[in-house]
Amino acid sequence: MKKADKGVYHVVFQPTFGNRPDQYIGRDGVIDQFMMGLQEPVGSRNRCTLFLGQRGMGKTALLLELSDRAVKAGYVVARVTAHERMAKAIIEQFQLNGSRFFNDEKRKLTGVTAGALGFSFGLTFSDAAERQYGFRSKMSLLCDKLAEKDKGALILIDEVRTSSAMREVASAYQELVGDGKNIAMAMAGLPHAVSSVLNDQVLTFLNRASRVELGLISTNIIRAYYERAFKGMGITISDELLDRAALATRGFPYLMQLIGYYVIQYSADGGTVDEAIIDKAEKSAMGDMENNVFKPILNPLSDNDMLFLQAMARQGETATIAKLQSALGRKGPAIQPYRKRLLEAGVIESPRRGELVFAVPYLAEHLLQDLRNNKKKLV
């Protein structure tokens, strides 16, 4: 395939939030665990999963992959982004996506029968049900109706956060599970948003759900994927440059998509990748990282949060609490609020007691470059 086939490389690599590439790699274990959970009894821990990850870790793409696989496994899926009207959106998604299984129901029910069943035809609620029933009751009716066709119901929620709508949906899910309905749910969000949901008094039952932290992908897996993708595009690349491209991603899924996309974009049709192309691809990818990852992460932070991160960046790959206290001129208790806030936001991680690292690759280098460019001094 040649680069001129524009639709091809846009499918192979999709470096845009909310899109999914041709193949979803590096999360086979996570996907298999959830799909096996769908085969377990109603109420199983693996039938309700929380996926945590920073921007660019592939949360949305994962939900899209789960949606496709669940449909093949006999589920009707409602996939939404969290918002205040998502309960209504979930109902509409189930009606839309499940309607094709009820094409044979042509007659329209009327009178008492319609009111008793809750539906006028297919998955369309009767007027009485539409007026009188709330989300939980409508979901119960939908689950029963789908069960007639041997179909389960799967709710997928992206960008999950604490809200009245989240409480309504999650509480209804818990009750439906208690009623034995064939329903499952998967949610994805930023670490601090999921943490807030788990700490909500109404939603504490979600602490019993399966929790999966989406981390970095092995660069060996990325290298193998690059090799297959570039070969399929008719592009020649040496082993050395393949290694360089894979290592440059540092295992970050979004950066993997960016570098792959730009390597193909800058390569001649059926041509050979050289160091200049890799240089250009990496530079373009880092520009996108700055605009789409670093800025959204850093813009909400306070000045003191930024000073804390700059002090971390100056220490290199791993920062210690002791050195941070010295650099900031503050004792332990004084820096704990910043440490806690940045950990909850998913900006930093603590691999071992007393140590901190950046959760997003290249963020430390970005902070140091910003300091050099603006000639700011750490105080």
C-alpha angles and dihedrals in degrees: 000000000000131000087243087074090086096184092055102063092037086062097042091052122025107180094177126102111251095025129104127221124229091264128027106216138184098029102079094124093050093049094045092050093054094044091051087051090060088061092052124090119285109277095033113149091236092058089070113050134174117205115201124193145134123254110293097026092112101254096144093044089051092054090050090052092048089049093056094046094046091053089054089049092057104269131129109221133212110192119185141158112240114265138138095270097043094115090065090043091053092053091049092049092053091048092048098043095040098045094088090067091060101049089118092064099088101151120089115227118222142187122001095353092058092048093048095050095040093226132091094197135336108340094332111118120233115251090254093051092046091054101039107033129078130207097283094050093045091050090051090053092047093049091051092047093048090048088062086067093042091252128140127209123241123188117200118190122187127197091018117197139159113282141130088262091053090051091050095050097042094045091050090050091054091051093046090052088051088054090053097247117162096246135135135180139202125187132188131194150133114296096250092047092051090045089055091051092050091050093052108112092223093051102044090118087073088072085077091058122101109268121205125186111207107219135173122308122239111265088221089062090047092050092052091049092049091050092053094043096048092045090051089053092052092247121142119216130169123240089246094056091043088056091048094050093048094046091048090063091060085209094294108144097213092049090048089058093045097051093044091049095050095044088058093042093053096042122095117243107285088350137138126266114231133182092269091059092049090048091052093044092051092048093051091045092052090050089057091046090055094051100037104033114016098044096048089049097046104035096075093050125104125241090255091051088054092049089052091051093046090053089051092049091054090058095061129227096348127029125200126214091232093056092044090054089052094046094048095040091232133118124239101272091050094060098039095089091056093045091049094046094048092047091051091048090054093238093119136020135206109222092174137012111283094012132101134189134180114264094212122058117245093013091115091052090048092053093048092048090049090053091051093046094049095035091228120168125219110237 
